[in-house]
């Protein structure tokens, strides 16, 4: 009996030694996981997939929630496909321009009308490619083109007939019209579609197998739904993309339309963090990346948003002033901090079932602060 009691006590001591304390039970990113689960419970979004890349390693990659708020809905995982919305701007459009610039196929200081002659007129002949990248072209922010247009050609004609809201270079106004035009510039220069350019230059070589425009019906079960469109009045089927103008443009545009997974984006972001290189292949030089992520007035670089100096940021309180990134209307975001060698990818479908849900505005900075604290890099 005495031997049994001794053995029992030994087992208890052993269990106490190997059982994690409550603070350690969830591991290094327990606070991040708790925050994400609470966000689902608070209806910040039905689902989200989050990846953290730190010092060359993917140190966190996990999905939360279900594709919709229904309890019978499929559980999200890291292969769930999300509508990236405006992440299309830097990932597709600006990245292609970076390659074209490096290979002397485009001069970003040249007027847009050099590549799209019909764009000139009403003062737009002074707008350069760089103005479009920096969102200081003077073009208005947005137009609901379906009110006056029925085809992609009509949309481009409407943009070419636009009058300016301010002189080029004078004022920063985030403009979808500018990046729609950049998509057309790329197509004119290369003679290929935006989708073909992106696949040939980036998604194909990087092995991004679930990254594409206009995902086919075979992927429908893997795609996180967004918002039901009640204003589509055309007699042709509506492309899946949430953005209305991108749908009118056929689901493929310079400002929106790309779908992807967090796993695929880890590859692309790792390439950026490695100064344009990935697994022995060079996509652009470190100098090109530096030029296209350097700060210009208005807290922007050519194609990327930058962390505001001295003001609030969706990247939270700890990312450095050298950080660059972008947000997507559907609930997506990407921030890269070269100083910390840190990147955070967040994909969500916060617009399901309605885009009136804006709780993600509070969640984003809190998420990034939590990531940095989990890594112990908040000092």
C-alpha positions in Angstrom: 0.0 0.0 0.0 2.9 2.4 0.9 4.5 1.7 -2.5 1.2 2.5 -4.2 0.9 5.9 -2.3 4.4 6.8 -3.3 3.8 5.9 -6.9 0.6 7.9 -6.9 2.3 11.0 -5.5 5.1 10.6 -8.1 2.6 10.5 -10.9 0.9 13.7 -9.5 4.2 15.5 -9.3 5.0 14.4 -12.9 1.6 15.6 -14.2 2.1 19.0 -12.5 5.5 19.4 -14.1 4.4 18.5 -17.7 0.9 20.2 -17.6 1.0 23.7 -19.0 0.1 26.5 -16.7 -3.1 28.4 -17.8 -1.2 31.3 -19.2 0.9 28.9 -21.4 -1.9 26.5 -22.4 -2.6 28.3 -25.7 1.0 28.8 -26.5 2.8 31.9 -27.7 -0.3 33.2 -29.6 -3.0 32.4 -27.1 -4.0 36.1 -26.8 -4.3 36.3 -30.6 -6.4 33.2 -30.8 -8.6 34.5 -28.0 -9.0 37.9 -29.8 -10.0 36.2 -33.1 -12.5 33.9 -31.5 -14.1 36.8 -29.6 -14.3 38.7 -32.9 -16.3 35.9 -34.4 -18.5 35.8 -31.3 -19.0 39.6 -31.5 -19.9 39.4 -35.3 -16.9 41.4 -36.4 -16.9 38.8 -39.3 -18.3 35.3 -39.8 -14.8 34.0 -40.6 -11.2 35.0 -40.9 -7.9 33.5 -41.8 -4.8 35.0 -40.2 -1.1 34.5 -41.0 1.9 36.0 -39.3 5.3 35.9 -40.9 8.3 36.8 -38.7 12.0 36.7 -39.4 11.5 34.5 -42.5 9.1 32.0 -40.9 5.3 31.6 -40.9 5.0 31.6 -37.1 1.1 31.6 -37.0 -1.4 30.5 -39.6 -5.0 29.7 -38.5 -8.6 30.2 -39.5 -11.6 31.1 -37.3 -15.3 30.9 -37.5 -17.6 29.6 -40.3 -18.2 30.9 -43.8 -21.6 32.4 -42.7 -23.2 33.0 -39.3 -25.3 29.9 -39.7 -24.3 27.1 -37.3 -24.6 24.6 -40.2 -22.2 26.6 -42.4 -18.8 25.1 -43.3 -16.0 25.8 -40.9 -13.3 28.2 -42.3 -9.8 26.9 -42.7 -6.6 28.2 -44.2 -7.7 27.1 -47.7 -10.8 29.2 -47.6 -10.9 31.6 -50.6 -11.7 35.2 -49.9 -12.5 38.2 -52.1 -9.5 40.4 -51.6 -11.2 43.6 -52.8 -8.7 46.5 -52.9 -5.7 44.3 -52.1 -5.9 43.8 -55.8 -4.4 47.3 -56.2 -0.9 46.6 -54.7 -0.7 42.8 -55.3 -1.7 42.8 -58.9 -1.7 46.3 -60.5 1.2 48.0 -58.7 3.3 44.8 -58.8 2.9 44.4 -62.6 3.8 48.1 -63.0 6.9 47.5 -60.8 8.1 44.8 -63.2 7.2 46.9 -66.3 9.1 49.8 -64.8 12.2 47.7 -64.0 12.2 46.3 -67.6 11.8 49.8 -69.2 8.4 48.9 -70.6 6.7 51.8 -68.8 7.8 55.2 -67.6 5.8 56.0 -64.5 6.6 59.7 -64.9 5.1 59.8 -68.3 1.5 61.0 -68.9 -1.1 58.3 -68.9 -2.2 59.5 -72.3 1.1 58.1 -73.8 -0.4 54.7 -73.2 -4.1 55.4 -73.4 -4.4 58.4 -75.8 -8.2 58.7 -75.3 -7.5 59.5 -71.6 -6.4 63.0 -72.4 -8.8 66.0 -72.3 -10.4 68.0 -69.5 -7.0 68.5 -67.9 -6.1 64.8 -67.7 -3.3 65.1 -70.2 -1.2 66.2 -67.2 -1.9 63.1 -65.2 1.1 60.7 -65.0 1.2 57.0 -64.2 2.8 57.9 -60.9 -0.2 60.2 -60.1 -2.5 57.2 -60.5 -0.3 55.1 -58.2 -0.1 57.8 -55.6 -3.9 58.6 -55.7 -3.1 62.3 -56.4 -4.3 62.4 -60.0 -7.3 64.7 -59.2 -9.8 62.0 -60.3 -12.8 61.5 -58.1 -12.8 58.7 -55.6 -15.6 56.6 -57.0 -18.6 56.4 -59.3 -21.4 53.9 -59.4 -21.0 53.2 -63.1 -23.9 50.9 -63.5 -26.2 54.0 -63.3 -24.9 55.1 -66.7 -22.8 52.2 -68.2 -23.6 48.6 -69.3 -20.2 47.4 -70.7 -16.5 47.6 -69.8 -16.0 49.8 -72.9 -18.6 52.3 -71.6 -16.9 52.4 -68.2 -13.6 53.3 -69.7 -15.1 55.9 -72.0 -16.8 57.5 -68.9 -13.5 57.6 -67.1 -11.8 59.2 -70.1 -14.5 61.9 -70.2 -14.1 62.7 -66.5 -13.3 66.2 -65.3 -10.8 66.7 -62.5 -11.7 67.5 -58.9 -8.3 69.1 -58.3 -5.0 69.6 -60.3 -2.8 66.6 -60.6 -0.3 66.2 -57.7 -2.1 68.7 -55.5 -4.3 66.5 -53.3 -4.4 62.9 -52.2 -7.8 61.3 -52.8 -8.0 57.5 -52.8 -9.4 56.7 -56.3 -10.7 53.5 -57.7 -11.0 55.2 -61.1 -7.2 55.7 -61.1 -6.5 52.0 -60.6 -9.1 51.0 -63.2 -7.2 53.1 -65.6 -3.9 51.6 -64.6 -5.3 48.2 -65.4 -6.1 49.4 -68.9 -2.6 50.9 -69.2 -1.1 47.5 -68.4 -3.3 45.8 -71.0 -2.3 48.3 -73.7 1.4 48.0 -73.0 1.5 44.2 -72.8 -1.3 43.2 -75.2 -2.5 40.8 -72.6 -5.3 40.8 -69.9 -4.6 41.8 -66.4 -5.4 38.2 -65.2 -2.9 36.7 -67.7 -0.2 39.2 -66.7 -0.6 38.4 -63.1 -0.6 34.6 -63.6 2.4 34.7 -65.9 4.4 37.1 -63.8 3.5 36.2 -60.2 0.8 33.7 -59.2 2.0 30.9 -61.6 5.7 31.1 -60.7 4.9 31.5 -57.0 2.6 28.5 -57.0 -0.4 30.4 -55.9 -2.9 27.8 -57.0 -6.0 29.3 -55.5 -5.4 33.0 -56.5 -7.4 34.2 -59.5 -10.0 36.5 -60.9 -13.5 35.1 -61.6 -13.2 31.8 -59.6 -15.1 29.0 -61.3 -18.2 27.3 -59.9 -16.0 24.3 -58.8 -14.5 26.5 -56.1 -17.9 27.8 -54.8 -17.8 25.6 -51.7 -14.4 27.1 -50.7 -15.3 30.7 -51.1 -16.4 32.9 -48.2 -19.6 34.7 -49.3 -19.8 38.4 -49.2 -22.9 40.7 -49.6 -25.9 40.0 -51.8 -26.1 42.5 -54.6 -29.7 43.9 -55.1 -28.9 46.5 -57.7 -27.5 44.4 -60.6 -29.9 45.3 -63.5 -28.1 43.8 -66.5 -29.5 40.8 -68.3 -26.1 38.9 -68.2 -24.9 36.9 -65.2 -23.2 39.0 -62.5 -19.5 38.1 -61.7 -18.9 36.9 -58.1 -16.7 39.8 -57.1 -18.2 42.0 -54.4 -17.1 45.3 -55.9 -19.9 46.5 -58.2 -17.7 48.3 -60.7 -15.3 45.3 -60.9 -18.4 43.1 -61.6 -19.4 45.5 -64.4 -15.9 45.3 -65.8 -16.3 41.5 -66.1 -14.9 40.6 -62.6 -11.3 41.6 -63.6 -10.1 45.1 -62.9 -7.1 47.1 -61.7 -8.8 48.1 -58.5 -10.5 44.9 -57.3 -11.5 41.4 -58.4 -8.7 39.1 -57.1 -9.6 36.1 -54.9 -7.0 34.2 -52.8 -6.2 32.3 -49.7 -4.0 33.2 -46.7 -1.7 30.4 -47.7 -1.2 31.7 -51.2 -0.6 35.2 -49.9 2.1 34.0 -47.5 4.1 33.1 -50.6 3.7 36.5 -52.2 4.4 38.4 -49.0 7.4 36.3 -48.3 8.7 37.3 -51.7 8.2 40.9 -50.8 10.0 40.5 -47.4 12.9 38.8 -49.3 13.2 42.0 -51.4 11.6 40.5 -54.5 13.1 37.0 -54.4 11.5 33.7 -53.7 13.0 30.2 -54.0 15.8 31.3 -56.4 13.6 33.4 -58.6 13.8 37.2 -58.8 10.5 39.0 -59.4 12.0 42.5 -59.1 15.1 44.1 -57.6 15.5 45.4 -54.0 15.9 48.9 -55.5 12.6 48.6 -57.4 10.8 47.5 -54.2 12.4 50.4 -52.3 11.3 52.9 -54.9 7.7 51.7 -54.9 7.4 51.6 -51.1 9.1 54.9 -50.2 7.1 57.6 -48.6 5.4 60.4 -50.6 3.1 63.1 -49.3 -0.2 61.8 -48.1 1.1 58.7 -46.4 1.3 56.8 -49.6 3.9 55.2 -51.8 3.4 54.3 -55.5 0.8 51.6 -55.0 0.9 51.0 -51.3 -0.5 52.7 -48.2 2.0 53.6 -45.5 1.6 53.9 -41.8 0.5 57.4 -40.8 3.2 59.4 -38.9 1.8 60.5 -35.6 -1.7 59.4 -36.3 -3.9 56.3 -35.9 -3.3 53.3 -38.2 -5.0 50.0 -38.9 -1.6 48.5 -38.2 -1.9 49.5 -34.5 0.7 51.2 -32.3 3.8 49.2 -32.8 4.5 48.9 -36.5 7.3 51.2 -37.6 7.0 54.2 -39.9 8.6 52.2 -42.7 5.6 49.8 -42.7 3.6 49.5 -45.9 0.3 47.7 -46.5 -3.2 48.0 -47.8 -6.8 47.3 -46.8 -9.6 45.7 -48.7 -13.3 46.7 -48.3 -14.5 43.1 -47.8 -12.4 42.8 -44.6 -9.0 42.0 -45.8 -5.7 43.6 -44.9 -1.9 43.2 -45.3 0.8 45.0 -43.4 4.6 44.5 -43.7 7.1 46.1 -41.3 10.7 45.8 -42.8 12.2 47.0 -39.5 10.6 44.2 -37.4 10.8 41.7 -40.3 7.2 41.1 -39.6 4.1 40.8 -41.8 0.4 40.2 -40.9 -2.2 38.9 -43.3 -5.9 39.0 -42.4 -8.6 37.7 -44.7 -12.2 38.0 -43.7 -15.7 38.4 -45.1 -16.9 41.1 -42.7 -19.3 42.3 -45.4 -21.4 39.2 -45.1 -24.3 39.6 -44.8 -24.1 43.4 -45.0 -21.3 45.9 -45.5 -23.0 48.1 -42.8 -21.0 46.0 -40.3 -17.9 48.2 -39.6 -16.8 46.5 -36.4 -13.5 45.6 -38.1 -12.3 49.2 -37.8 -11.7 48.7 -34.1 -10.5 45.1 -34.5 -7.7 45.8 -37.0 -5.4 47.9 -34.8 -6.1 45.7 -31.8 -5.1 42.6 -33.8 -1.8 44.0 -34.9 -1.0 45.2 -31.4 -1.7 41.7 -30.1 0.5 40.1 -32.7 3.4 42.4 -31.8 2.9 41.8 -28.1 2.8 38.0 -28.6 6.1 38.2 -30.4 7.6 40.4 -27.6 8.4 43.1 -30.2 6.5 45.9 -28.6 9.5 47.5 -27.1 
